[in-house]
Amino acid sequence: MKKYTREMVRRRKRRMDYRLRDRTWKPQEKPMLSASNIQYEMAGRLRGTAVGGIGMMHLLVRRTGLVKSIDEKVEVLKRHLPYHESDHVLNIAYNALNGGTCLEDIELRRQDEVYLDALGAQRIPDPTTAGDFCRRFGKADIEQLMDSINETRLKVWQQQGDDFFEQAIVDADGTLAETLGECKQGMDITFKGEWGYHPLLISLANTQEPLFLENRSGSRPSHEGAAARLDQAIQLCTRAGFRRTLLRGDTDFSQTRYLDGWNERGVEFIFGFDAMANLVSLADALAPQDWTRLERPAKYEVATAERTRPENVKEQIVRDRGFKNIRLKGEDVAEFVYRPGACKQEYRIIALRKNLSVERGEQALFDDIRYFFYITNRMDPKAEIVLLANQRCNQENLIAQLKSGVQAMSMPVDDQNSNWAYMVMASLAWTLKAWFALLLPETGRWADKYAEEKQAVLGMEFKTFLNAFIRLPCQVIRTGRQIVFRIMAWNPWLPVFLRGVDVVHQPLRC
């Protein structure tokens, strides 16, 4: 960051800190929001954009080589009149980064002269052309698109420190994507009675990056195709240099016929396992001393003084009205060895026993014991296995961000493959957010602070990221050799943004 820019940022921060300082106010005669004589005019020579952060994201895309990778691997256009494949892909990804929720929102940016100048483009594809581009994709083309993104992903991972490559944690899950359309090829009725698709997501838990996405008909089972995608993820993580790989999934993904193969390759796994009658019998036969109480760590540390817990209004209503209520009294864990029918080797089964109290109003009806099982080849203490398996629930947050934040699973086109292609392109917006965070520096005098900020950006919700890093009001100036973005406002994340800009101006380490 230039010295002048650093001083300007500090000056803006001091000014805001002074403005928001703690004060003892006297009673005010007028409301704080007192502006009244507001006028609007069209600017003359000065031109600006509300999404100044898009320039940084485009610089990131070019610096990582994603544009070149897409154009080399994806060939769905016979002639480039006038757009290349990368233009179309980035157009859809940038629409999500600009807060667009549907293809029609592309038209707002297409009519924005300053936005076009900011990207150095004379024009961008309109919504209809973007939809037609998605329809050109077959299965092989979508695989090539995901490969091009993953090839670039490897370059970003290579910029990380040695600790990053200790272990890759790969999660798998399916989700339902409902659609109200009636003519979308490949849609079907789901087990919930909704019409739509059933996408499969394979993600890296370390960074919350979607590694592989596959669109499937709504009636297909959750685990279908998961083993092949997990094998692809293992190969990708091995190429990246991860020393260990851990696979996680719920009970739908414990496909026992693949466990021996993964175990022989040195791949670790923790999968939920169905509470079948024989496993429940084995758990019931364990001696009392084989069970130990599971102590779950606190969700967070209290920074100051612990506050009094507010009254549980929901719980009180349930009791007052005599509704059936199930309360957790305690959790215990144990383990035993088990060989699934499709396996030649035995594996650890970690049994989690939940002691539940079934109540109605103030009266306890009976105690209920429920078992949850996990199959694994790891040798960690059984309590740690349960906690590590439960952390897979964070993938639900990623799915929620892809569905409600990025709107990648809105299924706006008319068949299964085209919606699959759109899903991969739109989810690239979330991937670019992760890459920006991963490239932030963690060294120097303020290394600890920088590391905390990096993890904060990596874990940000998509909406928060847009407000902090993309929706920056900027004046855009085109000169003979460069495009200058002059930031016209300050927010607390601006120093992090400018450090990121400095990084993406530098070539990546090979």
Solvent accessible surface area in square Angstrom, and as a share of the most:
residue,aa,sasa,rsa
1,M,60,0.27
2,K,157,0.67
3,K,154,0.65
4,Y,153,0.58
5,T,39,0.22
6,R,88,0.32
7,E,59,0.26
8,M,53,0.24
9,V,12,0.07
10,R,120,0.44
11,R,109,0.40
12,R,57,0.21
13,K,94,0.40
14,R,142,0.52
15,R,148,0.54
16,M,64,0.29
17,D,74,0.38
18,Y,144,0.55
19,R,179,0.65
20,L,130,0.65
21,R,93,0.34
22,D,147,0.76
23,R,119,0.43
24,T,138,0.80
25,W,136,0.48
26,K,162,0.69
27,P,134,0.84
28,Q,111,0.49
29,E,175,0.78
30,K,153,0.65
31,P,108,0.68
32,M,142,0.63
33,L,170,0.85
34,S,78,0.50
35,A,85,0.66
36,S,101,0.65
37,N,128,0.66
38,I,108,0.55
39,Q,140,0.62
40,Y,203,0.77
41,E,165,0.74
42,M,186,0.83
43,A,68,0.53
44,G,70,0.67
45,R,235,0.86
46,L,117,0.58
47,R,76,0.28
48,G,40,0.38
49,T,11,0.06
50,A,66,0.51
51,V,3,0.02
52,G,4,0.03
53,G,0,0.00
54,I,1,0.00
55,G,13,0.13
56,M,8,0.04
57,M,0,0.00
58,H,38,0.17
59,L,43,0.22
60,L,0,0.00
61,V,0,0.00
62,R,148,0.54
63,R,90,0.33
64,T,2,0.01
65,G,19,0.18
66,L,0,0.00
67,V,28,0.16
68,K,136,0.58
69,S,15,0.10
70,I,0,0.00
71,D,44,0.23
72,E,107,0.48
73,K,75,0.32
74,V,0,0.00
75,E,135,0.61
76,V,19,0.11
77,L,31,0.15
78,K,197,0.83
79,R,177,0.65
80,H,79,0.35
81,L,132,0.66
82,P,84,0.53
83,Y,27,0.10
84,H,77,0.34
85,E,5,0.02
86,S,3,0.02
87,D,60,0.31
88,H,9,0.04
89,V,0,0.00
90,L,10,0.05
91,N,14,0.07
92,I,3,0.01
93,A,0,0.00
94,Y,7,0.03
95,N,8,0.04
96,A,6,0.05
97,L,0,0.00
98,N,12,0.06
99,G,27,0.26
100,G,11,0.10
101,T,72,0.42
102,C,48,0.29
103,L,17,0.08
104,E,115,0.52
105,D,38,0.19
106,I,2,0.01
107,E,57,0.25
108,L,130,0.65
109,R,55,0.20
110,R,56,0.21
111,Q,129,0.57
112,D,36,0.19
113,E,114,0.51
114,V,17,0.10
115,Y,5,0.02
116,L,20,0.10
117,D,18,0.10
118,A,7,0.06
119,L,27,0.13
120,G,46,0.44
121,A,27,0.21
122,Q,169,0.75
123,R,125,0.46
124,I,17,0.08
125,P,2,0.01
126,D,39,0.20
127,P,24,0.15
128,T,97,0.56
129,T,49,0.28
130,A,1,0.01
131,G,4,0.04
132,D,64,0.33
133,F,3,0.01
134,C,0,0.00
135,R,109,0.40
136,R,130,0.48
137,F,9,0.04
138,G,27,0.26
139,K,129,0.54
140,A,73,0.57
141,D,37,0.19
142,I,0,0.00
143,E,45,0.20
144,Q,74,0.33
145,L,0,0.00
146,M,8,0.03
147,D,54,0.28
148,S,0,0.00
149,I,9,0.05
150,N,6,0.03
151,E,55,0.25
152,T,1,0.01
153,R,4,0.01
154,L,12,0.06
155,K,90,0.38
156,V,0,0.00
157,W,1,0.00
158,Q,86,0.38
159,Q,28,0.12
160,Q,17,0.07
161,G,50,0.48
162,D,99,0.51
163,D,126,0.65
164,F,37,0.15
165,F,25,0.10
166,E,82,0.37
167,Q,28,0.13
168,A,0,0.00
169,I,27,0.13
170,V,0,0.00
171,D,1,0.01
172,A,0,0.00
173,D,9,0.05
174,G,14,0.13
175,T,16,0.10
176,L,27,0.14
177,A,2,0.02
178,E,94,0.42
179,T,13,0.07
180,L,167,0.83
181,G,27,0.26
182,E,161,0.72
183,C,121,0.72
184,K,33,0.14
185,Q,111,0.49
186,G,21,0.20
187,M,33,0.15
188,D,45,0.23
189,I,81,0.41
190,T,10,0.06
191,F,165,0.69
192,K,131,0.56
193,G,48,0.46
194,E,60,0.27
195,W,131,0.46
196,G,0,0.00
197,Y,0,0.00
198,H,9,0.04
199,P,0,0.00
200,L,1,0.00
201,L,0,0.00
202,I,0,0.00
203,S,0,0.00
204,L,0,0.00
205,A,22,0.17
206,N,54,0.28
207,T,2,0.01
208,Q,23,0.10
209,E,0,0.00
210,P,8,0.05
211,L,5,0.02
212,F,10,0.04
213,L,6,0.03
214,E,36,0.16
215,N,2,0.01
216,R,10,0.03
217,S,22,0.14
218,G,3,0.03
219,S,55,0.36
220,R,102,0.37
221,P,55,0.35
222,S,20,0.13
223,H,70,0.31
224,E,59,0.26
225,G,35,0.34
226,A,0,0.00
227,A,7,0.06
228,A,65,0.50
229,R,16,0.06
230,L,0,0.00
231,D,40,0.21
232,Q,60,0.26
233,A,0,0.00
234,I,7,0.04
235,Q,108,0.48
236,L,11,0.05
237,C,0,0.00
238,T,87,0.50
239,R,149,0.54
240,A,15,0.11
241,G,40,0.39
242,F,15,0.06
243,R,124,0.45
244,R,90,0.33
245,T,10,0.06
246,L,0,0.00
247,L,0,0.00
248,R,6,0.02
249,G,6,0.06
250,D,44,0.23
251,T,55,0.32
252,D,71,0.37
253,F,0,0.00
254,S,17,0.11
255,Q,30,0.13
256,T,28,0.16
257,R,177,0.65
258,Y,69,0.26
259,L,0,0.00
260,D,21,0.11
261,G,35,0.33
262,W,5,0.02
263,N,43,0.22
264,E,132,0.59
265,R,126,0.46
266,G,55,0.53
267,V,9,0.05
268,E,33,0.15
269,F,0,0.00
270,I,2,0.01
271,F,0,0.00
272,G,7,0.07
273,F,15,0.06
274,D,78,0.41
275,A,59,0.45
276,M,78,0.35
277,A,84,0.65
278,N,70,0.36
279,L,0,0.00
280,V,43,0.25
281,S,70,0.45
282,L,76,0.38
283,A,1,0.01
284,D,92,0.48
285,A,85,0.66
286,L,38,0.19
287,A,36,0.28
288,P,116,0.73
289,Q,145,0.64
290,D,60,0.31
291,W,24,0.08
292,T,67,0.39
293,R,137,0.50
294,L,10,0.05
295,E,134,0.60
296,R,107,0.39
297,P,97,0.61
298,A,88,0.68
299,K,200,0.85
300,Y,160,0.61
301,E,162,0.73
302,V,72,0.41
303,A,104,0.81
304,T,126,0.73
305,A,77,0.60
306,E,146,0.65
307,R,218,0.79
308,T,128,0.74
309,R,197,0.72
310,P,112,0.70
311,E,133,0.59
312,N,75,0.39
313,V,97,0.56
314,K,157,0.67
315,E,43,0.19
316,Q,74,0.33
317,I,71,0.36
318,V,27,0.15
319,R,67,0.24
320,D,101,0.53
321,R,165,0.60
322,G,26,0.25
323,F,100,0.42
324,K,117,0.49
325,N,21,0.11
326,I,76,0.39
327,R,103,0.37
328,L,96,0.48
329,K,114,0.48
330,G,10,0.10
331,E,11,0.05
332,D,15,0.08
333,V,1,0.00
334,A,0,0.00
335,E,70,0.31
336,F,26,0.11
337,V,91,0.53
338,Y,36,0.14
339,R,123,0.45
340,P,4,0.02
341,G,77,0.75
342,A,59,0.46
343,C,3,0.02
344,K,183,0.78
345,Q,63,0.28
346,E,114,0.51
347,Y,10,0.04
348,R,24,0.09
349,I,0,0.00
350,I,0,0.00
351,A,0,0.00
352,L,2,0.01
353,R,60,0.22
354,K,42,0.18
355,N,44,0.23
356,L,14,0.07
357,S,8,0.05
358,V,3,0.02
359,E,21,0.10
360,R,118,0.43
361,G,8,0.08
362,E,134,0.60
363,Q,123,0.55
364,A,70,0.54
365,L,75,0.38
366,F,114,0.47
367,D,88,0.45
368,D,36,0.18
369,I,81,0.41
370,R,103,0.38
371,Y,30,0.11
372,F,88,0.37
373,F,3,0.01
374,Y,26,0.10
375,I,0,0.00
376,T,0,0.00
377,N,35,0.18
378,R,24,0.09
379,M,157,0.70
380,D,35,0.18
381,P,83,0.52
382,K,43,0.18
383,A,34,0.26
384,E,92,0.41
385,I,0,0.00
386,V,0,0.00
387,L,43,0.21
388,L,29,0.15
389,A,13,0.10
390,N,44,0.23
391,Q,104,0.46
392,R,25,0.09
393,C,77,0.46
394,N,69,0.36
395,Q,0,0.00
396,E,83,0.37
397,N,90,0.46
398,L,1,0.01
399,I,8,0.04
400,A,47,0.36
401,Q,32,0.14
402,L,0,0.00
403,K,67,0.28
404,S,77,0.50
405,G,30,0.28
406,V,2,0.01
407,Q,47,0.21
408,A,0,0.00
409,M,9,0.04
410,S,47,0.30
411,M,2,0.01
412,P,49,0.31
413,V,4,0.02
414,D,64,0.33
415,D,36,0.19
416,Q,37,0.16
417,N,40,0.21
418,S,1,0.00
419,N,0,0.00
420,W,8,0.03
421,A,0,0.00
422,Y,7,0.03
423,M,0,0.00
424,V,5,0.03
425,M,0,0.00
426,A,1,0.01
427,S,6,0.04
428,L,1,0.01
429,A,0,0.00
430,W,11,0.04
431,T,3,0.02
432,L,0,0.00
433,K,1,0.00
434,A,1,0.01
435,W,0,0.00
436,F,2,0.01
437,A,0,0.00
438,L,7,0.03
439,L,15,0.07
440,L,6,0.03
441,P,43,0.27
442,E,70,0.31
443,T,105,0.61
444,G,58,0.56
445,R,211,0.77
446,W,132,0.46
447,A,34,0.27
448,D,116,0.60
449,K,109,0.46
450,Y,40,0.15
451,A,33,0.26
452,E,123,0.55
453,E,31,0.14
454,K,9,0.04
455,Q,109,0.48
456,A,45,0.35
457,V,0,0.00
458,L,14,0.07
459,G,62,0.60
460,M,17,0.08
461,E,101,0.45
462,F,2,0.01
463,K,139,0.59
464,T,61,0.36
465,F,0,0.00
466,L,7,0.03
467,N,73,0.37
468,A,8,0.06
469,F,0,0.00
470,I,0,0.00
471,R,95,0.35
472,L,3,0.01
473,P,55,0.35
474,C,3,0.02
475,Q,30,0.13
476,V,5,0.03
477,I,46,0.23
478,R,132,0.48
479,T,70,0.41
480,G,84,0.81
481,R,241,0.88
482,Q,112,0.50
483,I,63,0.32
484,V,45,0.26
485,F,55,0.23
486,R,135,0.49
487,I,42,0.21
488,M,120,0.53
489,A,41,0.32
490,W,51,0.18
491,N,31,0.16
492,P,101,0.63
493,W,67,0.23
494,L,7,0.04
495,P,35,0.22
496,V,3,0.02
497,F,10,0.04
498,L,21,0.11
499,R,34,0.13
500,G,2,0.02
501,V,29,0.17
502,D,44,0.23
503,V,31,0.18
504,V,1,0.01
505,H,104,0.46
506,Q,106,0.47
507,P,110,0.69
508,L,32,0.16
509,R,147,0.54
510,C,165,0.99
